[in-house]
Amino acid sequence: MKLSRKDFLKVSAITAVTLALSNPKLSLWALEPVEDIKNPLEYYPSRDWEKVYRDQYRYDSTFSWVCSPNDTHACRAKAYVRNGIVIREGEEYNYATYADIYGNKATPNWNPRQCAKGYTFHRMMYGPYRLKYPMVRRGWKQWAQDGYPDLTAENKSKYKFDARGDDKLEKISWDEILTLVAGALVAISKRYNGDEGRKKLLDQGYPQEMIDAMEGAGTRTLKFRGGMGLLGVFGKYGMYRLSNTMALLDDHIRHVGEKGAKAGRTWSNYTWHGDQAPGHPWVHGLQNSDCDFNDLRSSKLIIQDGKNLVENKLTDSHWFIECMERGAKLVTITPEYGPPATKSDYWLPVRPGTDAALWLGITRLMIDKDWYDKNFVLQFTDFPYLVRTDNLKRLRANEIFPDYKPALSKEGASFKYQGLKDEMYAKLGDFVVWDAMKNSPVAITRDDIGENMAKKGIQPLLEGTFKVPLVNGQEIEVMTLFSMYRIHLKDYDLDSVAEMTHAPKDLMEQLAKDIATIKPVAIHQGEGINHYFHATEMNRASYLPLILTGNIGNPGGGSHGWAGNYKAAVFQGSPWTGPGFKGWVAEDPFHANLDPSAHGKDIHAHAFTKDEEPAYWNHSDRPLIVETPKEGRKVFTGKTHMPSPTKAMIFTNVNLINNAKHAYEMIKNVNPNVEMILSIDIQMTASIEYADVALPANTWMEFEGLEVTASCSNPFLQIWKGGVRPIFDSRDDLVILAQIAERLATLTGDSRIRDYWKFVLEGKREIYIQRLLDSSTTTVGYKLDDIM
């Protein structure tokens, strides 16, 4: 019989079912009840395989460290270690235990603080791009071994100074590279020293003004940069101490003594990047105003002007989010509709670079509608001050009152707390207001504000134009600053501002009304604003609505920027505490204090260095000199900012080539004239690729000694060290700097250079840390042992 495939399958299926049902052991087995098992864990088969999942979180120990990149947060983190290897990272959740010596404690609401950078940092630490040992460019090593000859055109090619990046980086021992680096510092300083060095630089085409700025010292061609120094006060800012060390080298070479010695040039950080708010010093004298991020809790109106608090504040953005939950009003001013705008009550679109016009328009509207706090304006601002209309300068008291004696008390805030000096006061003088009760001008000092003004019975007029006689008999016209603003703001009516900014008029009026009726108000300006022309005006103009409404100096109020780490003020020195931060970076190398028990106030600070903007290196290593058609050669760079030729670049924790504009120009035309480029870093970067010397630094988790940091977005001063041994042949950046100095001392035979780094070399950096705490206004009274 012939069966089809279909019939065969039918017969097979029926046969199988019949056999199954006829077997008593197999029939209806799936319907039989499950045996009663009291403890499934005893009955089930081995579950040892589950240990694979449990073990991935098992650890032997933990340690605390600080994640301190250039993101202005500095989060405390906990590393989990197994078999000496960090396997994961997490939170400590202990911010509520942070306290000062007065018993004040931080709020637990700072928890949690961590972002993906911190959670995954160990992957970078163990990753393939780590610098594992010192490296030297093959051509540079040969140049050094040949005695550091002059960089003629032939030698640039021979030793591949014109082919950095193509030349090979070779492994080298610490001992050998320290000797070669120290030798280069000596050779370069000697080569460009005195008249002979001057002639060489002129022959190389450097402008005379740059060479004059060296003042005969070859050490002025040595450039040092500690990248974002407050990220590591000792290892990063220590680079500037190394620069100050060069004064001893200069004295060794030129025998000029401490009065004539010149150290290296110190390169800046944030100003080159252009992130700083240039208008802030014009308003309040500080480089920048910022606030701890928990201050946002007090704000009822938050205005993001070119700022993205949603994405850019990482671990601390929750403070901003909580404001929304608490009913605060949010406004975003940006050209584009982005993440901040999505979270705002309204978005005010504006053309890039027109923020100043926007704020001036809002200011005029508030003044025209009397939407301002008159009492605050009279008592705490300079709006009532009289200004001469003939020269547009503030009227000084000694100009109209015969035999006027300065009235500022030495016991007042200006002298006692703000550090005003007699020579500064002599230039500033006292000012004048028009007293409403006396109907005449009266003198007013810097300290005559608020209650102090009321105690003196001064009642200034806010508006008015007056005639006053000068002491020389001349009569002049004066008017209040507020009256002058009314004239200035005539150009900023709402229609004109809308035309300039493309901002909707109804939203501008709404913003003006909100600023006038909601309090406290905070304006957060982004770094992008500071990159535009007229950035100074954009910063300054943002303060005007806040000044009019008293939103200055109170929690939740103010105009703030977030570029730069201004917690450096934690280490501010004073006459009553000592030199502070300067006692570390600029201790006088000719009078180094070698007493381990010396108080920080006893440290003598003297900077032999001179500041310089790396922007000049990035401008073809030239100042701004222009050959004009009519005026001929014009030098626009002043003497105070004049750079010197760059012959050595030593930097840590910064990727200079990545920072630089038009990098190709730097690599092909500028850097071939530089005789040593030394980069200290933790991993391979573009700057390492184009360097002569690469020195590997320990990461934050590998630090073998203590380090210190603070951040502009939180109130914490943090000190820590690593918890695992260095994985590779790397060293603490502070130790690297000290060992360069030590080798320089060996080559020159000048023990003063070694003594200047004595306590680092002896493994006692804690002495320098305690001196810093002793001599800073914020930390005086704190003991390192108690903190740790």
C-alpha positions, 0 to 999 in steps of 0.5 A, a space after each residue: 500500500 502506498 501512503 502519502 506523506 500527509 497520511 503517514 503523519 496522521 497515522 504516526 500521530 494517532 499511534 503515538 497518542 494511543 501508545 501514550 494513553 495505554 501506558 499507565 506511567 505516561 497517561 495523563 502525567 501532566 494532570 497529576 498533582 505536584 508533590 508537596 515540597 515544603 522547602 523548594 530551596 532544598 529540593 531544586 537542583 544546584 543553583 551555584 550558577 547564580 553566584 555569577 550574578 551575585 559576585 559581580 557586586 561583591 567587593 573586598 573594600 571601599 574608599 572615598 575619592 573626589 571626581 574632579 574634572 573641569 565640570 565645576 561639580 567635584 562630586 564625592 564618590 565611593 569606589 568598590 574594590 575587589 582583589 585590588 581592582 576598582 570594579 564599580 563606583 557609587 554614591 556615599 550619600 553622606 553630605 549631611 555629615 559635612 560640617 564646618 568648625 562652627 557646627 553648621 552642617 550641609 543639607 542632606 538634599 545635596 544627595 545624590 551627586 554623581 554623573 556618568 563620568 564618575 560612575 564609569 571613571 574606572 573604565 578610563 583608568 583601566 582603559 587602553 588610552 592611559 599613559 603607562 610610562 614616561 615617553 619621549 619623542 625620538 628626535 627630541 631625545 637625540 637633540 637633548 643628547 646632542 647637547 640641545 643645539 640651536 634650532 636652525 632650519 637644518 636642525 628643526 628638520 634633523 630632529 623633527 621639530 617640524 614633524 611632531 606627530 609623525 615622529 615616534 614616542 619612545 618609552 624612557 625611564 623616569 630617571 633619564 627623562 627628568 635629567 633631559 627635561 632639567 637640562 633643557 630648562 637650563 639650556 633654553 634659559 642660557 640660550 636666550 639670556 642677555 644680549 646674545 639671546 636678544 640677538 638670536 630672537 631678533 634674528 628669528 623674527 620676534 618683535 622687539 617689544 616681545 624681547 623687551 618684555 623678557 628684561 634680559 632673562 631667558 627664563 621668561 621664554 619658559 611657559 607654564 600652565 596648570 590646567 584648571 588649577 583649582 581641580 587640584 590646588 597642589 598638583 595643578 596649581 603647583 605648576 605655577 610654583 614650578 614657574 616661580 622656581 625659575 627665578 632661582 635658575 635665572 639667578 644661577 645663570 645671570 647672578 642678578 640676586 633676588 632683586 633682579 631675578 625673573 621667573 617663568 611666564 604663567 599661562 592663564 586658563 579661563 580668560 583664554 577660553 573666553 568663558 569669563 563674564 567680562 562685565 561683572 568686575 565693572 559692576 561689583 569688582 569681582 571677577 565673576 558672581 556665582 552661587 552655590 547651587 542650593 541657592 536656587 531653592 530661594 529663587 522665585 523667578 529664574 531667568 536662563 539667559 543663554 544658559 542651559 541649566 537643564 543639561 549642563 549642571 549635571 549632578 546639581 540640576 535637581 535644585 533647578 528641577 525642585 524650583 519647578 516643583 515649588 512653583 517658581 517661574 522659569 524664563 528662557 532667553 535663547 536664540 533657539 528653542 532647546 531643553 531649557 525652553 521646554 521647561 520654562 513658563 515662556 521662551 523669549 527668542 532673541 537674536 545672538 549678541 543682542 542681549 544688552 539691547 534686550 536688558 536695556 529695553 526692559 530697564 527703560 520699561 521698568 523705569 518708565 512705569 515706576 516698576 522699581 524699589 525706590 528705597 533700595 535704589 536710594 540706599 544701596 546703589 550709585 544711581 543718586 550720585 552726582 555726575 559732571 556733565 562736562 567730563 561725564 565723571 562722578 563728582 568728587 567731594 574735594 572738587 566742591 568742598 574747600 579743604 575737604 578731609 576724607 571721611 571714610 572710617 578706618 573701622 568701616 567695611 571698606 578698610 576693615 574687611 574689603 581690603 581697601 588701601 590708602 593709595 586706592 582711596 586716594 584715587 577714589 575719593 568720596 562722592 557727592 549726592 544732592 540732599 533733599 532736606 538741605 537742598 544742597 550737595 553733601 559728601 558721601 563715602 563708600 560705607 554710607 549705605 543703608 542704615 549708615 546713610 540714615 544715621 548720617 541723616 542723608 536723604 539723596 534725591 534720585 533725579 535732578 540737574 543742578 549747578 554747583 561751584 567748584 573750589 576753583 570758582 568755576 560753576 559746572 552742571 551736574 546730574 544724578 546718574 539715574 537722570 543720565 540713565 533716563 537719557 541713555 535709555 531713550 534709544 531703547 523703547 520697546 519698538 526699537 528693541 523688538 527691531 534689534 532683538 527680534 524678541 516679541 514685545 508682549 513677552 518683553 513686557 511680561 518679563 519686565 513685569 515679572 521682575 518687578 513683581 516677583 522676588 527673589 529673581 536670579 539671572 543665569 547667563 551662559 558662557 556663550 554670551 561671553 564669547 560675543 562682541 559686546 559681552 561686557 555690555 550684555 553682562 552689565 545690562 543684566 544687572 540693571 533690572 536686578 538693581 532696580 528691584 533690590 535683587 542683589 545680595 539676597 538669597 535667590 537673587 543676583 546675576 550669575 555666570 558659571 564659567 570659571 572656578 571662583 571658589 579659589 576665593 576660599 584660599 584668599 589671603 588677608 593681612 590678618 591671616 597671611 598670604 593664603 593661596 599665594 603662599 603656596 604658588 608664590 612663596 618667595 624661593 629666595 626665602 623659603 620657610 623650611 620650618 615644618 611647624 611654621 604657621 601659614 602666616 609666617 610664609 613670605 610670598 613673592 611672585 617672580 613670575 609674570 602672567 601671560 595669556 596663551 592667546 598670544 601663543 595661539 596668535 602665531 606667538 605674537 602680540 597684536 601689531 598691525 601695519 596700518 595704511 595711514 598710521 604705519 606700525 601700531 602696537 595694540 598690546 600694552 606693556 602689562 600684557 606683552 608676551 615673550 617668545 615661547 621656547 618651552 611649554 610645560 603644562 598639566 591636566 590640559 589639552 592645549 592643542 585641543 583648546 587651540 584655535 586653528 590647530 594646523 597653524 600651531 602645529 606647522 608654523 608655531 610649535 616648530 620654534 618651541 624647543 620643548 613641549 612637555 605634557 603631564 596627563 593621565 591618558 593619550 591626547 592630541 597634545 601628547 601626540 604633538 609633545 616632546 615629552 609625555 609624563 604619566 600622572 596618577 588619576 584621582 583614584 590612584 593619588 598617593 598623597 592628599 589633594 585639595 579642591 573646591 567647586 563653584 557650584 557647591 560650598 564644599 572644600 574637599 581633601 582626599 587621596 586615592 585608594 588603589 595603588 598606581 596601575 602603571 608607572 605613573 606618579 602624582 602630578 605634584 611629585 612630578 613637578 617636585 622631581 623636575 625641580 630636584 633634578 634641576 637642583 642636581 644639574 645646577 648644584 643650587 640646593 635652594 631649588 631642592 629646598 623650595 620643594 623640600 616637604 613634597 620631596 620628603 613625602 610631607 605635603 601635609 605641611 604645605 596644606 596646613 599652611 594654606 589652611 592657616 593663611 586663608 580667610 575662609 579656612 583659618 582655624 581648621 586643622 588638616 588632621 581634624 578634617 581627615 
